């Protein structure tokens, strides 16, 4: 395996996590306008984001009318992203 392939794999992993983080943010922003959530894009985002957010909503109750579970979800996703990138880097370095 070449160094450029390993770098490409790490970049792809990073991009996928970033896209998912932006999908969460877009889904949360769409919740402010109910008609957007009912659109095809809103339903697609709900299918890919809601299972992950649902985990946090079970344990983190809203504070008044503010749901802070997406903030915690994105924060944890960032830590998972870093961990996956470190592990993938070690695996790819071992394969080179």
WOSULUR-V575486 format. One record per residue. N is the residue number from 1. RES is the residue in one letter. PHI is phi in whole degrees, 0 to 359 (999 if undefined). PSI is psi in radians with two decimals (none if undefined). NEAR is the number of other ideal C-beta (glycine too) atoms within 12 Angstrom. Layout:
n = [N & N]
res = [RES & RES]
phi = [PHI & PHI]
psi = [PSI & PSI]
near = [NEAR & NEAR]
This chain:
n = [1 & 2 & 3 & 4 & 5 & 6 & 7 & 8 & 9 & 10 & 11 & 12 & 13 & 14 & 15 & 16 & 17 & 18 & 19 & 20 & 21 & 22 & 23 & 24 & 25 & 26 & 27 & 28 & 29 & 30 & 31 & 32 & 33 & 34 & 35 & 36 & 37 & 38 & 39 & 40 & 41 & 42 & 43 & 44 & 45 & 46 & 47 & 48 & 49 & 50 & 51 & 52 & 53 & 54 & 55 & 56 & 57 & 58 & 59 & 60 & 61 & 62 & 63 & 64 & 65 & 66 & 67 & 68 & 69 & 70 & 71 & 72 & 73 & 74 & 75 & 76 & 77 & 78 & 79 & 80 & 81 & 82 & 83 & 84 & 85 & 86 & 87 & 88 & 89 & 90 & 91 & 92 & 93 & 94 & 95 & 96]
res = [X & X & X & X & X & X & X & X & X & X & X & X & X & X & X & X & X & X & X & X & X & X & X & X & X & X & X & X & X & X & X & X & X & X & X & X & X & X & X & X & X & X & X & X & X & X & X & X & X & X & X & X & X & X & X & X & X & X & X & X & X & X & X & X & X & X & X & X & X & X & X & X & X & X & X & X & X & X & X & X & X & X & X & X & X & X & X & X & X & X & X & X & X & X & X & X]
phi = [999 & 271 & 295 & 293 & 293 & 298 & 296 & 295 & 295 & 296 & 295 & 297 & 300 & 298 & 296 & 297 & 296 & 295 & 299 & 295 & 298 & 293 & 296 & 297 & 298 & 298 & 296 & 294 & 296 & 292 & 293 & 284 & 235 & 305 & 294 & 290 & 293 & 276 & 287 & 297 & 294 & 298 & 292 & 296 & 298 & 299 & 294 & 267 & 258 & 299 & 301 & 288 & 293 & 300 & 300 & 283 & 292 & 292 & 253 & 245 & 285 & 295 & 259 & 67 & 257 & 255 & 264 & 267 & 299 & 296 & 296 & 295 & 297 & 292 & 300 & 293 & 300 & 297 & 295 & 297 & 302 & 298 & 296 & 296 & 295 & 295 & 296 & 297 & 296 & 298 & 295 & 292 & 295 & 293 & 278 & 285]
psi = [2.37 & 2.86 & -0.65 & -0.61 & -0.75 & -0.74 & -0.67 & -0.69 & -0.78 & -0.68 & -0.71 & -0.78 & -0.78 & -0.76 & -0.73 & -0.76 & -0.70 & -0.75 & -0.73 & -0.68 & -0.76 & -0.56 & -0.70 & -0.81 & -0.78 & -0.71 & -0.72 & -0.77 & -0.62 & -0.40 & -0.32 & -0.34 & 1.71 & -0.57 & -0.50 & -0.63 & -0.45 & -0.14 & 2.98 & -0.70 & -0.75 & -0.71 & -0.66 & -0.82 & -0.67 & -0.70 & -0.61 & -0.39 & -0.66 & -0.66 & -0.67 & -0.80 & -0.55 & -0.57 & -0.77 & -0.56 & -0.41 & -0.56 & -0.37 & 1.83 & 2.69 & 2.59 & 1.80 & -2.12 & 0.18 & 2.15 & 1.93 & -0.02 & -0.62 & -0.57 & -0.80 & -0.68 & -0.77 & -0.70 & -0.82 & -0.66 & -0.65 & -0.76 & -0.71 & -0.73 & -0.83 & -0.75 & -0.77 & -0.72 & -0.69 & -0.81 & -0.77 & -0.66 & -0.77 & -0.72 & -0.78 & -0.62 & -0.66 & -0.50 & -0.34 & none]
near = [14 & 11 & 14 & 12 & 14 & 22 & 19 & 16 & 24 & 26 & 18 & 18 & 26 & 22 & 16 & 21 & 27 & 19 & 19 & 27 & 27 & 19 & 29 & 33 & 21 & 26 & 33 & 28 & 18 & 26 & 25 & 14 & 15 & 10 & 11 & 20 & 23 & 15 & 16 & 12 & 20 & 25 & 16 & 18 & 29 & 25 & 17 & 21 & 35 & 25 & 17 & 27 & 32 & 18 & 17 & 25 & 19 & 13 & 14 & 20 & 14 & 14 & 11 & 7 & 9 & 13 & 21 & 20 & 27 & 31 & 21 & 23 & 32 & 28 & 18 & 23 & 29 & 20 & 16 & 20 & 24 & 18 & 16 & 23 & 26 & 17 & 16 & 25 & 22 & 15 & 17 & 25 & 16 & 11 & 14 & 15]
